[in-house]
Amino acid sequence: MTERSLPRHWLFLRGLSRECGHWQPFVDDCAARLGWQCHALDLPGFGSEYQRSSPLTIAEIRTDLQRRLPLPNDEPFGIVALSLGGMVALDWLRAEPERLHQIILINSSSGDCPIWQRLRPSALPKVVRGLCARHIIAQERAILAMVSNRHDNDTALLSRYVELRNQRPIQRRNVLRQLWAASRFRAPPTLPAQRLLLLASRADRMVSWQCSQRLAARYQAPTALHPSAGHDLPLDDPQWLIQCFRGLAEKG
């Protein structure tokens, strides 16, 4: 494998309090349209791992995922990571550069960014409702309104997300533990620019696109900005993302 060729296997990582079920149908579309071997793992404390405690550092989350990666130890792979998942991907590239050949970060950030960019002040009321509302449907409605600009009133999608919560409950303490881990994470000082692609939305109502720009400037890495999608870009405009992925493959 050359420095610029892309791996066959790709791991998909979600962000704060989300699970693998929130990727679909995007992961299946990537497999079908790009020919990737796609894998998704839940962060500890969420999804299939909901009965466990979420670690208090990004490095511990990364180590947990490394142990559960369903690939041979010498198989190279790439990561597509959204939001907090991007912090895990950055730490993973620092820790295992010989095996992790590419990371694609979507609306991510790090503790090096100003706090008002990492979480927009206007998003705070929805965060509080998402954490403190009595009923799951109210929590999920607040989350969807915060992360999506195109599906915030999608009742069918809301019902599906509520069903995910009913199947694999979220423990509030795990959300707080994830927030603590994210608040302490600092991006590695150096990483190979050719291994990174940063994608963000200018209309993200949760995390400022300037965080992605800051990370791209740090590593001199390529970036692309969507003009109107929300924080959950794979939900709001999956076709745009797949085009960006295809462009990366063509450059390789």
C-alpha positions, 0 to 999 in steps of 0.5 A: 500500500502506498502512502496515498492509496486508500484502505479497503476497510473503514470504521465509522464512529459517531459522536456524543451519546449517539450509536451505530444505529444513527449512521444508517442508511449512510454506512450501507450507502458508502459500502454500495457506492464506494465499494468499501468494507464498512464497519461500525463500532459503538463507543463504550457506554452507548449502543451495544455497549450501553451497560458499560461505563464511558471512560473519562478520557478520549485515549481510553475510549480509543483503547477500548475500540482498538480491542474490539476492532473486527480486523486482523492486527495487520490490516490497514483501515481508515476512519470516518468520524463525526464530532466527538468520534473525530477526537477519537480518530485523531488520537488513534492516528497519533497512536497507530500511524502505521496502520491507520491510513486515513481519517475523515473528520466531520464537524469535529473539534478539540480542546484547542478551540474556544469553548464558544465554538466547540458548543455554540451558546445558542445550542445550550438550551437544546443540550439541557433539554436533551439531558434533562427532559423527562421523556425520551421523545422530548429528549430526542426531539431536542437533539434532532432540532440541534443536529439537523437542519433538514430533518428536525421535524421528521416524525418518522425519523424521530420515532426511529431514534426513540426506538433505538433509545428504548432498545439500548437506553442511555445513562445520563452519567455516561453522557456527562462522562463523555462530555468530560473526556471531550473537554480534556482532549487536546489535538496532537501537535503534529499529524501527517496532513495527507492522512486527514480530510476535514469536512464541516458545515457552515450552518452547524448549529451545535459546533462551529465550522471554525473548529474544523478550519482550526484543525485543518490549519494546524495540520495543513490538511484539506478541508471542505465546507457544506453551505447549509447542512447541520451538525449531522451531515451524514443525515442532512446531505449524505450525497455530498459526503459520498462525493467528497469521499469519492474525490479523496479516492480519485486523488489517491 
